[in-house]
Amino acid sequence: MAAHPNVARLTDGYAAFSVGDFVALNDLFADDLLWHETGRSHLAGDYLGRDAVYELFGKLLEVTEGSLHIDVHTIFADDEHGVALVTVMASRGGKTIRVNDAHVFHLREGKVVEFWNATTDAYALDELIG
C-alpha cells in the first residue's frame, strides 16, 4: 500500500526545517497556521501565523545555540491529520536533552493549519533554556 501524499509533504517539511529552508516550509505551512508550543518557558504558548512560527523557530535555534535537531522515526498521515514520531535533541551550556515526541498536525488541502506537540517530558526544554 502506497503512503498518503501528506506523508511525503511532512517528511519534506522536516528535511526543510533541518536546513532552514523556509521557502519549502512556505509550501507546507498555511499563512494562518496555529502552532501550540508546550511548556512553561518564555517560548511556550500559541503562535498564530506562519511568520510568528518562524520567529519561534529562530528563537529556539538561538537559545539552543543552533543545536536543535529532530530525528524523525515515522510519519502517518491522511487528508486531514498527520502524526510524526520524533526524538528532539538540543544542547545549551553543556547540558543536553533528548525527548521523544509525537508531533500532531491538522492538514487542509495539503497544508499544515495547526500543530500540537505531545511529549514525554513537557518541561525538558524549559529546564534547558531557563
N, CA, C and O atoms as a MOPAC input file, in Angstrom:
PM7 MOZYME 1SCF
protein

 N      0.83800 1    -1.18400 1     0.00000 1
 C      0.00000 1     0.00000 1     0.00000 1
 C      0.88200 1     1.24700 1     0.00000 1
 O      1.80900 1     1.36200 1     0.80200 1
 N      0.59200 1     2.15900 1    -0.88600 1
 C      1.37300 1     3.39500 1    -1.00600 1
 C      1.03900 1     4.35400 1     0.13300 1
 O     -0.09400 1     4.41000 1     0.61100 1
 N      2.03600 1     5.09000 1     0.54600 1
 C      1.83500 1     6.09100 1     1.60500 1
 C      1.00100 1     7.25200 1     1.07100 1
 O      1.05400 1     7.58500 1    -0.11300 1
 N      0.24200 1     7.85000 1     1.95900 1
 C     -0.55700 1     9.02200 1     1.59900 1
 C      0.39100 1    10.15800 1     1.19500 1
 O      1.47300 1    10.27400 1     1.77000 1
 N      0.01700 1    10.99500 1     0.22700 1
 C      0.89300 1    12.09800 1    -0.20400 1
 C      1.28600 1    13.04800 1     0.93700 1
 O      2.35400 1    13.65900 1     0.88400 1
 N      0.44500 1    13.17700 1     1.95600 1
 C      0.80000 1    14.06600 1     3.06600 1
 C      1.95600 1    13.52500 1     3.90500 1
 O      2.61200 1    14.28800 1     4.61400 1
 N      2.21400 1    12.21600 1     3.83200 1
 C      3.40900 1    11.66600 1     4.49000 1
 C      4.64700 1    12.27300 1     3.84600 1
 O      5.55600 1    12.72000 1     4.54500 1
 N      4.68700 1    12.29100 1     2.52900 1
 C      5.82900 1    12.87500 1     1.81100 1
 C      5.94100 1    14.37200 1     2.08900 1
 O      7.04400 1    14.89300 1     2.25500 1
 N      4.81000 1    15.06000 1     2.14000 1
 C      4.84400 1    16.51100 1     2.40500 1
 C      5.43300 1    16.79400 1     3.78000 1
 O      6.26800 1    17.68700 1     3.92800 1
 N      5.00100 1    16.03600 1     4.79100 1
 C      5.53800 1    16.24600 1     6.14100 1
 C      7.00700 1    15.83600 1     6.22100 1
 O      7.80300 1    16.51200 1     6.87100 1
 N      7.36700 1    14.74200 1     5.57000 1
 C      8.76700 1    14.31700 1     5.52800 1
 C      9.63100 1    15.41100 1     4.91800 1
 O     10.69000 1    15.74500 1     5.44900 1
 N      9.17400 1    15.96400 1     3.80700 1
 C      9.90700 1    17.06000 1     3.15800 1
 C      9.98100 1    18.28400 1     4.07100 1
 O     10.97700 1    19.00700 1     4.06200 1
 N      8.92500 1    18.51800 1     4.86100 1
 C      8.92500 1    19.64000 1     5.79300 1
 C      9.99600 1    19.49700 1     6.86700 1
 O     10.67600 1    20.47000 1     7.19600 1
 N     10.15100 1    18.30800 1     7.41200 1
 C     11.21200 1    18.09300 1     8.39900 1
 C     12.58800 1    18.26900 1     7.77300 1
 O     13.48900 1    18.82700 1     8.39900 1
 N     12.75500 1    17.79500 1     6.53500 1
 C     14.03000 1    17.97400 1     5.83600 1
 C     14.30800 1    19.46200 1     5.61700 1
 O     15.44000 1    19.91400 1     5.78600 1
 N     13.28300 1    20.21700 1     5.24400 1
 C     13.44800 1    21.65500 1     5.03200 1
 C     13.80300 1    22.36100 1     6.34100 1
 O     14.67600 1    23.22800 1     6.36200 1
 N     13.13000 1    21.99100 1     7.43100 1
 C     13.42700 1    22.58900 1     8.73100 1
 C     14.87800 1    22.33800 1     9.11800 1
 O     15.54400 1    23.22600 1     9.65300 1
 N     15.36800 1    21.13700 1     8.85100 1
 C     16.72700 1    20.77800 1     9.27500 1
 C     17.80300 1    21.62500 1     8.60200 1
 O     18.90700 1    21.75500 1     9.13100 1
 N     17.49400 1    22.20400 1     7.44100 1
 C     18.46600 1    23.04900 1     6.74900 1
 C     18.03600 1    24.51200 1     6.69500 1
 O     18.67900 1    25.32600 1     6.03200 1
 N     16.94600 1    24.84900 1     7.39400 1
 C     16.47900 1    26.23300 1     7.43400 1
 C     15.88200 1    26.71800 1     6.12900 1
 O     15.96700 1    27.90600 1     5.81700 1
 N     15.27700 1    25.82200 1     5.35900 1
 C     14.68600 1    26.17200 1     4.06300 1
 C     13.24100 1    26.63900 1     4.26400 1
 O     12.30000 1    25.85300 1     4.15500 1
 N     13.08400 1    27.92200 1     4.55800 1
 C     11.76100 1    28.46300 1     4.82800 1
 C     10.92000 1    28.60700 1     3.56400 1
 O      9.69300 1    28.65100 1     3.64900 1
 N     11.54600 1    28.67900 1     2.40700 1
 C     10.78500 1    28.71900 1     1.15600 1
 C     10.01100 1    27.41700 1     0.99500 1
 O      8.83700 1    27.43200 1     0.62500 1
 N     10.66700 1    26.28400 1     1.27300 1
 C      9.97700 1    24.99300 1     1.20000 1
 C      8.90300 1    24.89700 1     2.28000 1
 O      7.83100 1    24.34200 1     2.04000 1
 N      9.18500 1    25.43400 1     3.46700 1
 C      8.19300 1    25.40600 1     4.53700 1
 C      6.97700 1    26.26600 1     4.19300 1
 O      5.86200 1    25.96200 1     4.61700 1
 N      7.18900 1    27.33700 1     3.42700 1
 C      6.05700 1    28.16600 1     2.98600 1
 C      5.05200 1    27.34300 1     2.19300 1
 O      3.85200 1    27.61500 1     2.23500 1
 N      5.53400 1    26.34700 1     1.47700 1
 C      4.65500 1    25.49500 1     0.69500 1
 C      3.87700 1    24.50900 1     1.57100 1
 O      2.82500 1    24.01200 1     1.16800 1
 N      4.39700 1    24.23100 1     2.76900 1
 C      3.76000 1    23.28300 1     3.67400 1
 C      2.85900 1    23.95800 1     4.70100 1
 O      1.79600 1    23.43300 1     5.03300 1
 N      3.27000 1    25.10800 1     5.20000 1
 C      2.53300 1    25.77900 1     6.27400 1
 C      1.53900 1    26.79000 1     5.71600 1
 O      1.88400 1    27.60700 1     4.86200 1
 N      0.30800 1    26.72900 1     6.20100 1
 C     -0.70300 1    27.71200 1     5.82300 1
 C     -0.32600 1    29.08000 1     6.38700 1
 O      0.34000 1    29.16700 1     7.41800 1
 N     -0.74800 1    30.14000 1     5.71800 1
 C     -0.48200 1    31.50200 1     6.19900 1
 C     -1.00800 1    31.70500 1     7.61100 1
 O     -0.37800 1    32.37900 1     8.42600 1
 N     -2.18600 1    31.11100 1     7.90200 1
 C     -2.83600 1    31.30900 1     9.20000 1
 C     -2.58300 1    30.14700 1    10.16400 1
 O     -3.41000 1    29.86300 1    11.03100 1
 N     -1.45100 1    29.48400 1    10.01200 1
 C     -1.05600 1    28.36800 1    10.86800 1
 C     -1.17200 1    28.73600 1    12.35000 1
 O     -0.77600 1    29.82700 1    12.76000 1
 N     -1.71600 1    27.82200 1    13.14200 1
 C     -1.77800 1    27.97900 1    14.59900 1
 C     -0.87700 1    26.91500 1    15.20900 1
 O     -1.10200 1    25.71900 1    15.02300 1
 N      0.13800 1    27.35300 1    15.93500 1
 C      1.16500 1    26.47300 1    16.49500 1
 C      1.09400 1    26.54500 1    18.01300 1
 O      1.16000 1    27.62900 1    18.59300 1
 N      0.95900 1    25.38500 1    18.65600 1
 C      0.88500 1    25.29700 1    20.10900 1
 C      2.22300 1    24.77900 1    20.63300 1
 O      2.56500 1    23.61600 1    20.41900 1
 N      2.97200 1    25.62800 1    21.31000 1
 C      4.27200 1    25.24700 1    21.87100 1
 C      4.09300 1    24.93200 1    23.34900 1
 O      3.65800 1    25.78300 1    24.12500 1
 N      4.43400 1    23.69500 1    23.73700 1
 C      4.22000 1    23.24600 1    25.10800 1
 C      5.25500 1    23.80700 1    26.06500 1
 O      6.27600 1    24.35900 1    25.65500 1
 N      4.96900 1    23.65400 1    27.34000 1
 C      5.90800 1    24.01800 1    28.38800 1
 C      5.48800 1    25.24700 1    29.15700 1
 O      4.36900 1    25.74500 1    29.03500 1
 N      6.44900 1    25.72800 1    29.97400 1
 C      6.21100 1    26.91200 1    30.81600 1
 C      7.23800 1    28.00800 1    30.56300 1
 O      7.22500 1    29.03700 1    31.23800 1
 N      8.11300 1    27.79800 1    29.61200 1
 C      9.17400 1    28.77600 1    29.36000 1
 C      8.60000 1    30.02900 1    28.69300 1
 O      7.41300 1    30.09900 1    28.37500 1
 N      9.47300 1    31.00700 1    28.49300 1
 C      9.06100 1    32.23700 1    27.81500 1
 C      8.71100 1    31.99100 1    26.34200 1
 O      8.16000 1    32.87500 1    25.68600 1
 N      9.02400 1    30.79900 1    25.81800 1
 C      8.68600 1    30.47300 1    24.43500 1
 C      7.39700 1    29.65600 1    24.31600 1
 O      6.88800 1    29.46900 1    23.21100 1
 N      6.86900 1    29.17300 1    25.43000 1
 C      5.64700 1    28.37300 1    25.40700 1
 C      4.44800 1    29.25700 1    25.06000 1
 O      4.43400 1    30.45400 1    25.34600 1
 N      3.45000 1    28.63800 1    24.44200 1
 C      2.23100 1    29.36500 1    24.12700 1
 C      1.78200 1    29.09000 1    22.71300 1
 O      2.29900 1    28.19500 1    22.04400 1
 N      0.81900 1    29.86400 1    22.26400 1
 C      0.26300 1    29.71400 1    20.93100 1
 C      0.83400 1    30.78100 1    20.00900 1
 O      0.99500 1    31.93900 1    20.39600 1
 N      1.13400 1    30.37400 1    18.79700 1
 C      1.68200 1    31.26600 1    17.78400 1
 C      0.75600 1    31.21600 1    16.58000 1
 O      0.50700 1    30.14600 1    16.02400 1
 N      0.24800 1    32.37100 1    16.18000 1
 C     -0.69500 1    32.45700 1    15.07400 1
 C     -0.02300 1    33.08800 1    13.86500 1
 O      0.47600 1    34.21100 1    13.93200 1
 N     -0.01600 1    32.36200 1    12.77600 1
 C      0.56700 1    32.85200 1    11.53500 1
 C      1.94600 1    32.26600 1    11.29900 1
 O      2.72700 1    32.05500 1    12.22700 1
 N      2.21800 1    32.01400 1    10.04000 1
 C      3.48800 1    31.40200 1     9.64000 1
 C      4.68100 1    32.23400 1    10.09100 1
 O      5.67600 1    31.67500 1    10.55200 1
 N      4.60300 1    33.55700 1     9.96900 1
 C      5.73300 1    34.40500 1    10.36500 1
 C      6.00700 1    34.30500 1    11.85900 1
 O      7.16700 1    34.29100 1    12.27100 1
 N      4.95900 1    34.23500 1    12.67600 1
 C      5.14000 1    34.09100 1    14.12700 1
 C      5.79900 1    32.75000 1    14.44600 1
 O      6.63200 1    32.66300 1    15.34800 1
 N      5.42500 1    31.70700 1    13.70800 1
 C      6.03600 1    30.38800 1    13.91100 1
 C      7.51400 1    30.42800 1    13.51800 1
 O      8.35700 1    29.85300 1    14.20700 1
 N      7.82500 1    31.10300 1    12.41900 1
 C      9.22800 1    31.22400 1    12.01200 1
 C     10.04800 1    31.98700 1    13.04800 1
 O     11.20900 1    31.65800 1    13.28600 1
 N      9.45300 1    32.99500 1    13.65800 1
 C     10.14300 1    33.71100 1    14.73900 1
 C     10.40900 1    32.77100 1    15.91300 1
 O     11.48500 1    32.81100 1    16.51000 1
 N      9.43700 1    31.93000 1    16.24400 1
 C      9.62900 1    30.92400 1    17.29100 1
 C     10.79100 1    30.00500 1    16.92900 1
 O     11.65500 1    29.74700 1    17.76700 1
 N     10.82300 1    29.50900 1    15.69700 1
 C     11.91700 1    28.63900 1    15.27500 1
 C     13.26400 1    29.33400 1    15.46300 1
 O     14.21900 1    28.72500 1    15.94500 1
 N     13.33700 1    30.59700 1    15.08500 1
 C     14.58000 1    31.35100 1    15.24700 1
 C     14.99300 1    31.45600 1    16.70200 1
 O     16.16600 1    31.28900 1    17.03400 1
 N     14.03300 1    31.73300 1    17.56800 1
 C     14.32700 1    31.83000 1    18.99700 1
 C     14.77300 1    30.48900 1    19.56600 1
 O     15.69800 1    30.43200 1    20.37600 1
 N     14.11100 1    29.40000 1    19.14000 1
 C     14.50300 1    28.06900 1    19.60300 1
 C     15.93300 1    27.74400 1    19.17700 1
 O     16.71200 1    27.20100 1    19.96000 1
 N     16.27100 1    28.07600 1    17.94400 1
 C     17.63400 1    27.82800 1    17.47600 1
 C     18.64300 1    28.69900 1    18.22000 1
 O     19.75500 1    28.26100 1    18.51400 1
 N     18.24800 1    29.93500 1    18.52200 1
 C     19.13800 1    30.83500 1    19.25500 1
 C     19.40200 1    30.32500 1    20.66700 1
 O     20.55600 1    30.23600 1    21.08800 1
 N     18.34600 1    29.98900 1    21.39900 1
 C     18.53600 1    29.58700 1    22.79900 1
 C     19.17000 1    28.20700 1    22.93000 1
 O     19.73400 1    27.88300 1    23.97400 1
 N     19.08200 1    27.38800 1    21.87600 1
 C     19.74300 1    26.08400 1    21.91600 1
 C     21.09900 1    26.13700 1    21.20900 1
 O     21.69300 1    25.10600 1    20.89500 1
 N     21.56600 1    27.33900 1    20.97100 1
 C     22.88300 1    27.56200 1    20.37500 1
 C     23.04100 1    26.80900 1    19.05700 1
 O     24.10900 1    26.27900 1    18.75000 1
 N     21.94700 1    26.77400 1    18.27900 1
 C     21.96100 1    26.13200 1    16.97200 1
 C     21.97500 1    24.61400 1    17.00600 1
 O     22.15700 1    23.97500 1    15.97000 1
 N     21.78700 1    24.02900 1    18.17800 1
 C     21.91500 1    22.57500 1    18.31700 1
 C     20.60900 1    21.80800 1    18.14300 1
 O     20.62600 1    20.57800 1    18.10800 1
 N     19.48900 1    22.49500 1    18.03600 1
 C     18.19800 1    21.81700 1    17.94600 1
 C     18.16900 1    20.88800 1    16.73800 1
 O     18.44100 1    21.30200 1    15.61100 1
 N     17.83600 1    19.63500 1    16.99100 1
 C     17.78400 1    18.62700 1    15.92700 1
 C     16.58400 1    17.72200 1    16.17300 1
 O     16.29800 1    17.35000 1    17.31100 1
 N     15.88500 1    17.37200 1    15.09800 1
 C     14.73800 1    16.47700 1    15.18700 1
 C     15.02400 1    15.23800 1    14.35000 1
 O     15.24600 1    15.32100 1    13.14200 1
 N     15.01400 1    14.09400 1    15.01600 1
 C     15.20100 1    12.80900 1    14.34800 1
 C     13.82200 1    12.19000 1    14.15200 1
 O     13.15300 1    11.83000 1    15.12000 1
 N     13.40700 1    12.07000 1    12.90600 1
 C     12.07200 1    11.54000 1    12.58600 1
 C     12.13800 1    10.02200 1    12.50200 1
 O     12.94600 1     9.46300 1    11.75900 1
 N     11.27300 1     9.35700 1    13.27800 1
 C     11.21500 1     7.89800 1    13.26200 1
 C     10.20400 1     7.40400 1    12.23300 1
 O     10.51200 1     6.52300 1    11.43000 1
 N      9.00200 1     7.96600 1    12.25600 1
 C      7.97600 1     7.58300 1    11.28100 1
 C      6.91300 1     8.66500 1    11.21600 1
 O      6.74000 1     9.44900 1    12.14900 1
 N      6.20800 1     8.69100 1    10.10000 1
 C      5.13200 1     9.66200 1     9.89900 1
 C      3.91200 1     8.92800 1     9.35200 1
 O      4.01600 1     8.11000 1     8.43800 1
 N      2.75900 1     9.23700 1     9.93100 1
 C      1.46600 1     8.73000 1     9.47100 1
 C      0.63700 1     9.94000 1     9.04500 1
 O      0.70400 1    10.99400 1     9.67800 1
 N     -0.14000 1     9.79300 1     7.98100 1
 C     -0.97500 1    10.92500 1     7.56000 1
 C     -2.13200 1    10.45200 1     6.68900 1
 O     -2.08200 1     9.40000 1     6.05100 1
 N     -3.17700 1    11.27800 1     6.69300 1
 C     -4.29200 1    11.12600 1     5.76200 1
 C     -4.62300 1    12.52400 1     5.24400 1
 O     -3.78000 1    13.41900 1     5.30500 1
 N     -5.82900 1    12.72100 1     4.74000 1
 C     -6.19100 1    14.01900 1     4.16700 1
 C     -6.19800 1    15.14800 1     5.20300 1
 O     -5.87500 1    16.28900 1     4.87400 1
 N     -6.56200 1    14.84000 1     6.44300 1
 C     -6.77100 1    15.88600 1     7.44200 1
 C     -5.79900 1    15.88600 1     8.60500 1
 O     -5.68400 1    16.89100 1     9.30500 1
 N     -5.09100 1    14.77800 1     8.83100 1
 C     -4.23300 1    14.69400 1    10.01800 1
 C     -2.89900 1    14.03400 1     9.69400 1
 O     -2.79100 1    13.21800 1     8.77800 1
 N     -1.90200 1    14.40500 1    10.46100 1
 C     -0.60400 1    13.75900 1    10.37200 1
 C     -0.01500 1    13.63600 1    11.76600 1
 O     -0.24800 1    14.47900 1    12.63300 1
 N      0.75000 1    12.57300 1    11.96700 1
 C      1.45300 1    12.37300 1    13.22600 1
 C      2.87000 1    11.94300 1    12.89100 1
 O      3.08200 1    11.01500 1    12.11000 1
 N      3.83600 1    12.62800 1    13.48700 1
 C      5.24000 1    12.26300 1    13.33200 1
 C      5.77800 1    11.84900 1    14.69000 1
 O      5.67000 1    12.59500 1    15.66400 1
 N      6.35700 1    10.65800 1    14.75100 1
 C      7.02800 1    10.20300 1    15.96300 1
 C      8.49100 1    10.57900 1    15.82200 1
 O      9.17300 1    10.14300 1    14.89400 1
 N      8.96700 1    11.40100 1    16.76100 1
 C     10.29300 1    12.00100 1    16.62700 1
 C     11.05200 1    11.95800 1    17.95500 1
 O     10.47400 1    11.75000 1    19.02300 1
 N     12.35800 1    12.16100 1    17.84800 1
 C     13.18600 1    12.44500 1    19.01200 1
 C     13.76900 1    13.83700 1    18.80100 1
 O     14.37900 1    14.11700 1    17.76900 1
 N     13.57500 1    14.70100 1    19.78500 1
 C     14.09000 1    16.06200 1    19.72900 1
 C     15.32400 1    16.12500 1    20.62000 1
 O     15.30000 1    15.69300 1    21.77300 1
 N     16.40300 1    16.67400 1    20.06300 1
 C     17.64900 1    16.82400 1    20.79900 1
 C     18.09700 1    18.27300 1    20.73800 1
 O     17.94200 1    18.94400 1    19.71800 1
 N     18.65300 1    18.74200 1    21.84000 1
 C     19.19000 1    20.10700 1    21.88300 1
 C     20.18200 1    20.20400 1    23.03000 1
 O     20.13400 1    19.43200 1    23.98800 1
 N     21.08000 1    21.17100 1    22.90700 1
 C     22.07600 1    21.42500 1    23.94600 1
 C     22.17000 1    22.91000 1    24.21000 1
 O     21.84900 1    23.74300 1    23.36200 1
 N     22.62000 1    23.21300 1    25.41000 1
 C     22.88400 1    24.61000 1    25.78000 1
 C     23.77600 1    24.60800 1    27.01000 1
 O     23.48200 1    23.95000 1    28.00700 1
 N     24.85600 1    25.34500 1    26.92600 1
 C     25.72800 1    25.49700 1    28.07800 1
 C     26.22200 1    24.18600 1    28.65300 1
 O     26.37500 1    24.06700 1    29.86900 1
 N     26.47400 1    23.19900 1    27.80700 1
 C     26.98100 1    21.91800 1    28.26400 1
 C     25.92300 1    20.92400 1    28.70000 1
 O     26.25100 1    19.78100 1    29.01700 1
 N     24.65600 1    21.33200 1    28.72500 1
 C     23.56400 1    20.42800 1    29.08700 1
 C     22.83600 1    20.00000 1    27.81300 1
 O     22.61800 1    20.80700 1    26.91000 1
 N     22.46200 1    18.71700 1    27.75300 1
 C     21.79600 1    18.17700 1    26.57300 1
 C     20.48700 1    17.50300 1    26.96800 1
 O     20.39100 1    16.85600 1    28.01000 1
 N     19.47100 1    17.67200 1    26.09900 1
 C     18.21000 1    16.95100 1    26.29300 1
 C     17.96400 1    16.06500 1    25.08000 1
 O     18.42300 1    16.33900 1    23.97100 1
 N     17.23100 1    15.00300 1    25.33200 1
 C     16.80000 1    14.07000 1    24.28700 1
 C     15.41300 1    13.60300 1    24.70900 1
 O     15.26800 1    12.90200 1    25.71100 1
 N     14.38700 1    13.99200 1    23.94300 1
 C     12.99900 1    13.75700 1    24.33500 1
 C     12.22900 1    13.15000 1    23.15900 1
 O     12.36200 1    13.59200 1    22.01700 1
 N     11.43100 1    12.13900 1    23.45900 1
 C     10.54800 1    11.55100 1    22.44500 1
 C      9.24600 1    12.33600 1    22.41100 1
 O      8.65300 1    12.63000 1    23.44900 1
 N      8.81100 1    12.66900 1    21.19900 1
 C      7.59600 1    13.44800 1    20.99500 1
 C      6.73800 1    12.81000 1    19.91400 1
 O      7.22200 1    12.04400 1    19.08000 1
 N      5.45900 1    13.14400 1    19.95000 1
 C      4.54700 1    12.89500 1    18.83700 1
 C      4.09000 1    14.26900 1    18.36600 1
 O      3.42400 1    14.99100 1    19.10800 1
 N      4.43600 1    14.62600 1    17.16200 1
 C      4.00700 1    15.89800 1    16.57400 1
 C      2.70800 1    15.63600 1    15.82300 1
 O      2.65200 1    14.77100 1    14.94900 1
 N      1.67500 1    16.38100 1    16.16400 1
 C      0.34800 1    16.17100 1    15.60400 1
 C     -0.01000 1    17.37900 1    14.73200 1
 O      0.07100 1    18.52700 1    15.16900 1
 N     -0.40200 1    17.09300 1    13.50700 1
 C     -0.70500 1    18.13200 1    12.52700 1
 C     -2.15500 1    18.03100 1    12.07700 1
 O     -2.66300 1    16.93400 1    11.84300 1
 N     -2.81400 1    19.16700 1    11.95800 1
 C     -4.11100 1    19.23800 1    11.28100 1
 C     -3.80900 1    19.81400 1     9.90800 1
 O     -3.17400 1    20.86200 1     9.78800 1
 N     -4.26500 1    19.12400 1     8.87900 1
 C     -3.97400 1    19.49500 1     7.49500 1
 C     -5.24800 1    19.87800 1     6.75800 1
 O     -6.32200 1    19.32000 1     6.98600 1
 N     -5.09200 1    20.84100 1     5.87200 1
 C     -6.19600 1    21.23800 1     4.98500 1
 C     -5.59800 1    21.47300 1     3.59900 1
 O     -4.74200 1    22.33800 1     3.41500 1
 N     -6.06300 1    20.68900 1     2.63600 1
 C     -5.57200 1    20.78500 1     1.25300 1
 C     -4.05200 1    20.69400 1     1.18200 1
 O     -3.40900 1    21.42200 1     0.42600 1
 N     -3.48100 1    19.78200 1     1.98500 1
 C     -2.04400 1    19.53900 1     1.95800 1
 C     -1.20400 1    20.52900 1     2.72900 1
 O      0.02300 1    20.44000 1     2.70700 1
 N     -1.83700 1    21.47500 1     3.41500 1
 C     -1.09400 1    22.46600 1     4.20300 1
 C     -1.36000 1    22.26000 1     5.68600 1
 O     -2.47100 1    21.91600 1     6.08800 1
 N     -0.33600 1    22.47400 1     6.48700 1
 C     -0.49200 1    22.39200 1     7.93700 1
 C     -1.20400 1    23.65200 1     8.41100 1
 O     -0.73900 1    24.76700 1     8.17200 1
 N     -2.34200 1    23.46400 1     9.08900 1
 C     -3.09900 1    24.60400 1     9.61200 1
 C     -3.01700 1    24.68800 1    11.14100 1
 O     -3.29100 1    25.73500 1    11.72700 1
 N     -2.63200 1    23.55600 1    11.78800 1
 C     -2.48200 1    23.58100 1    13.24000 1
 C     -1.50600 1    22.49100 1    13.66000 1
 O     -1.43700 1    21.42900 1    13.04200 1
 N     -0.74300 1    22.77300 1    14.73500 1
 C      0.28200 1    21.85100 1    15.24000 1
 C      0.19000 1    21.75800 1    16.74900 1
 O      0.01400 1    22.76300 1    17.43700 1
 N      0.31200 1    20.52000 1    17.26400 1
 C      0.41700 1    20.26800 1    18.69600 1
 C      1.60500 1    19.34600 1    18.92600 1
 O      1.96500 1    18.55300 1    18.05600 1
 N      2.20300 1    19.45500 1    20.08800 1
 C      3.31200 1    18.58800 1    20.46800 1
 C      2.90600 1    17.76900 1    21.68300 1
 O      2.60600 1    18.32700 1    22.73900 1
 N      2.89400 1    16.43900 1    21.53700 1
 C      2.67200 1    15.53900 1    22.66800 1
 C      4.04100 1    14.97600 1    23.02700 1
 O      4.64200 1    14.24300 1    22.24200 1
 N      4.52200 1    15.31400 1    24.19500 1
 C      5.89100 1    14.99400 1    24.55100 1
 C      5.97300 1    14.09000 1    25.77700 1
 O      5.07000 1    14.07300 1    26.61400 1
 N      7.05100 1    13.35400 1    25.86700 1
 C      7.27200 1    12.51500 1    27.03800 1
 C      7.83400 1    13.31300 1    28.21000 1
 O      7.86400 1    12.82100 1    29.33800 1
 N      8.28000 1    14.54400 1    27.94800 1
 C      8.80600 1    15.40100 1    29.01700 1
 C      8.49000 1    16.85400 1    28.66500 1
 O      9.26200 1    17.52500 1    27.98000 1
 N      7.34000 1    17.32300 1    29.14800 1
 C      6.85300 1    18.65600 1    28.78900 1
 C      7.77200 1    19.78300 1    29.23500 1
 O      7.70100 1    20.88500 1    28.69100 1
 N      8.62900 1    19.53000 1    30.21000 1
 C      9.42400 1    20.62100 1    30.75900 1
 C     10.92100 1    20.48200 1    30.50600 1
 O     11.70400 1    21.27000 1    31.03500 1
 N     11.33800 1    19.49800 1    29.71100 1
 C     12.76100 1    19.31600 1    29.42300 1
 C     13.35000 1    20.54900 1    28.74600 1
 O     14.42600 1    21.01400 1    29.12100 1
 N     12.64600 1    21.07400 1    27.75200 1
 C     13.14300 1    22.26700 1    27.05600 1
 C     13.15200 1    23.44900 1    28.00100 1
 O     14.07900 1    24.25800 1    27.97200 1
 N     12.12500 1    23.56200 1    28.84700 1
 C     12.08100 1    24.65700 1    29.83700 1
 C     13.33400 1    24.65300 1    30.70200 1
 O     13.94700 1    25.69500 1    30.93300 1
 N     13.70500 1    23.46800 1    31.17600 1
 C     14.88000 1    23.35400 1    32.03700 1
 C     16.15700 1    23.67600 1    31.29200 1
 O     17.09900 1    24.21600 1    31.87100 1
 N     16.19500 1    23.34300 1    29.98600 1
 C     17.37600 1    23.62200 1    29.19700 1
 C     17.55400 1    25.11900 1    28.94200 1
 O     18.65800 1    25.65000 1    29.05600 1
 N     16.45000 1    25.79500 1    28.59500 1
 C     16.57300 1    27.20300 1    28.19900 1
 C     16.33200 1    28.17800 1    29.34800 1
 O     16.58700 1    29.37500 1    29.21100 1
 N     15.84200 1    27.67400 1    30.47600 1
 C     15.65300 1    28.54600 1    31.62800 1
 C     14.37600 1    29.34300 1    31.58900 1
 O     14.10300 1    30.11700 1    32.50600 1

